[in-house]
Amino acid sequence: MKAYRGKDDKIRIFRPDRNMERMNVSAMRSELPIFDGEELTKCICRLIQIDQEWVPHSMSSSLYIRPTMIGIDPTLGVSSSDNALLFVILCPVGPYFPGGFKPVSLLADPRFTRAWPGGCGDRKMGSNYAPTIRVQAEALGLGLQQVLWLFGDDHQLTEVGTMNIFVLTLNEKGEKVLVTPPLDGLILPGITRQSIIELAQEWGEFAVEERKITMPEVQQLLHEKRLLELFGAGTACVVCPVSSILYQGQTLKIPTMAHKLPVHQRILKTLTDIQYGEVDHPWALRIDQA
Ligand SMILES: *Cc1c(COP(=O)(O)O)cnc(C)c1O
């Protein structure tokens, strides 16, 4: 999660209830104890109240909040822990795009897999992240910025780095459809992802489809000029537009930035307005600063 300081100097956090639920589901997957999410939210609010000067006085920065749980039994065995430590790390973070809102380039290499059926790619567990670091370094070595994680023989798109993925398309009738992979166990159930789906449904201007999307379909849509925008979504950046994908030796140019009123920009503005209290919304929880 993050804590955001608005122009009104008030500090807010975004959908803590959803974050607590998800953390408990992750704890269960490693046989760690579950906890009362409302109580942890109260503790986090009190911690931020004490450390409130660490929440940047800026609408492009925020305070990153990382609730963490580890087993602490003094043993080396692979077994459930009788003792666990639940703690919260805070760290101020600057703008995700220090040089301005710039689209990123992706490496899509089907040799690498982030998650698989029956695994725990849909849980925020530390074991999901260490194996991605070398692949991310490989992308950087090729002059690219992020990894587009594919899965299966049909090269399904699953996530971008540690973000969920959205593709704005035109269907055969020429109508806009926002497509995102389904919660089938291969992707992390992002709270930003869920919020974008709920916003789009509320707007009612284009359909949202939670379905499988593959690289051959992306190539086909690009060929038919029916792929409008492709972007990642997560707490760190809210939305992260994509400009190109290196796939099987070919650089696919994605026209995400080529539109006048891009949907990803509207999503960014709507969500940041809620987070920084520019509008009142039930997703934002005000922290008592007195
Ligand atoms: C945290 C995370 C996301 C995004 O989730 P948010 O709740 O929107 O921040 C997406 N994918 C992975 C792998 C993640 O770890």
The ligand as an SDF file (V2000), in Angstrom:
LIG
                    3D

 15 15  0  0  0  0  0  0  0  0999 V2000
    1.5610   -6.4370   -5.9690 C   0  0  0  0  0  0  0  0  0  0  0  0
    1.5110   -7.0370   -7.3160 C   0  0  0  0  0  0  0  0  0  0  0  0
    0.6370   -6.5720   -8.3300 C   0  0  0  0  0  0  0  0  0  0  0  0
   -0.2370   -5.3540   -8.1620 C   0  0  0  0  0  0  0  0  0  0  0  0
   -1.0940   -5.3850   -7.1000 O   0  0  0  0  0  0  0  0  0  0  0  0
   -1.6780   -4.0240   -6.4880 P   0  0  0  0  0  0  0  0  0  0  0  0
   -2.5230   -4.4840   -5.3670 O   0  0  0  0  0  0  0  0  0  0  0  0
   -2.4640   -3.3750   -7.5710 O   0  0  0  0  0  0  0  0  0  0  0  0
   -0.5070   -3.1980   -6.0870 O   0  0  0  0  0  0  0  0  0  0  0  0
    0.6190   -7.2400   -9.5430 C   0  0  0  0  0  0  0  0  0  0  0  0
    1.4190   -8.2970   -9.7720 N   0  0  0  0  0  0  0  0  0  0  0  0
    2.2870   -8.7590   -8.8450 C   0  0  0  0  0  0  0  0  0  0  0  0
    3.1370   -9.9360   -9.1660 C   0  0  0  0  0  0  0  0  0  0  0  0
    2.3620   -8.1400   -7.5970 C   0  0  0  0  0  0  0  0  0  0  0  0
    3.2260   -8.6100   -6.6990 O   0  0  0  0  0  0  0  0  0  0  0  0
  1  2  1  0
  2  3  1  0
  2 14  2  0
  3  4  1  0
  3 10  2  0
  4  5  1  0
  5  6  1  0
  6  7  2  0
  6  8  1  0
  6  9  1  0
 10 11  1  0
 11 12  2  0
 12 13  1  0
 12 14  1  0
 14 15  1  0
M  END
$$$$
